[in-house]
């Protein structure tokens, strides 16, 4: 996958990740509806 550099104010490219229940969710599902915050957790031990 090629890295993409975004400039402030530019829309994020669409992507898909699994939610906490394993169901696929796309960023585009929320476009224009809600604010999305994506957090990358390193783990918790």
C-alpha positions as CSV (number, residue, x, y, z in Angstrom):
1,X,0.0,0.0,0.0
2,X,1.4,3.4,-1.0
3,X,1.4,6.1,1.7
4,X,-0.6,9.2,0.9
5,X,0.2,12.6,2.4
6,X,-2.9,14.7,3.1
7,X,-3.0,18.5,3.5
8,X,-5.2,20.1,6.2
9,X,-8.8,20.3,5.1
10,X,-8.4,17.6,2.4
11,X,-10.9,14.7,2.7
12,X,-9.4,11.4,3.9
13,X,-9.4,8.6,1.4
14,X,-12.0,5.9,1.9
15,X,-10.9,2.8,3.8
16,X,-12.5,-0.2,5.6
17,X,-11.7,-1.6,9.1
18,X,-13.5,-4.1,11.4
19,X,-15.4,-2.7,14.3
20,X,-15.1,-4.2,17.8
21,X,-17.6,-6.9,16.8
22,X,-15.7,-7.8,13.6
23,X,-18.2,-6.2,11.3
24,X,-16.6,-4.2,8.4
25,X,-17.1,-0.5,8.5
26,X,-16.1,2.0,5.8
27,X,-15.2,5.6,6.4
28,X,-17.6,6.6,3.6
29,X,-20.4,5.2,5.7
30,X,-20.1,8.3,8.0
31,X,-19.2,11.0,5.4
32,X,-21.5,14.0,5.9
33,X,-23.2,12.4,8.9
34,X,-20.8,12.2,11.9
35,X,-17.3,13.3,13.0
36,X,-15.0,10.3,12.9
37,X,-12.0,9.9,15.3
38,X,-9.6,7.1,14.6
39,X,-7.4,5.9,17.4
40,X,-4.5,3.5,17.0
41,X,-3.9,1.6,20.2
42,X,-0.6,0.0,20.8
43,X,-2.0,-2.6,23.2
44,X,-2.8,-2.8,26.8
45,X,-0.9,-5.1,29.1
